């Protein structure tokens, strides 16, 4: 399943920085990209590192309101200017000098990935700096200023792409992308996340299925806290493959937040690096099954900066470029030395948490007393009829 792959990166993307103490620190992506390089993942001839494309505000306005973009510009020029009604100057989204330009560069990085795949220059593309899925058309939210994902998908639609599928595996509901395409039948949004009853943003329930012109094109799997690898993978298997095969997208866009890990400080799911790695492989496989391999993968959340994000996203890049890293691989000594000298913290030794997750297929049996099985069935019952699919708990793909 290897084809030409693009990895989008430029050091300027680290300027998306809310300041000391903020969870979404650029060091997360910097360490991940350094590990990607130290593992040799960008060395093969079929892999190209490409920079963000330059964009103007007109592209932002395909998703965001003029009033919001202007408010970001004002706060960017004068960080003391807060617009709390538009989410600017909050604890989650503090203002900083150059915020407009830094946020726009992240959008440009995602657009570079999207254009690479749409043009055929690459079969797969990845932008670890992207995935800012909470930003709304008229406001910032949840560490996200501009919604790079929504802008990228809208660009595809504006080029004439008829069907785009968006799969979000971040621990938080992908509310901003869902909102952007709520009533657009050309976009299928599927989010597998911790329930909004326990976690920000408090949305993403099974009954959220899309607007009146797009019923069934939003699907939400709201998992209970403490869901671990096997149950999470079962939930994914119980919803995502069937919907993708039914929708038949021309391009697959995925948000790969790794804050579903057990060590993440901001959430309560209990996945391992090994379970997350299996998720990446499943999405890669589905891209080839449903849209001839056209796959754009983006970053997202993840707040265990050293132990989780670099390993998880290196596995993601490895999957995207077609050279998976064996789980038992030691982390390169040069990477470990760099981290320990820079951050003065210990590092993991291996690219695994030592887990061996198993996928119990949805059609192998259903336990109505199991909260994960119950969550999956609620999603199937809400969405499947709109696709002509059988929501019966014993019916898998």
Order of alpha helices (4+ residues) and beta strands (2+ residues): beta-alpha-beta-alpha-alpha-alpha-beta-alpha-beta-alpha-beta-beta-alpha-beta-alpha-beta-alpha-alpha-alpha
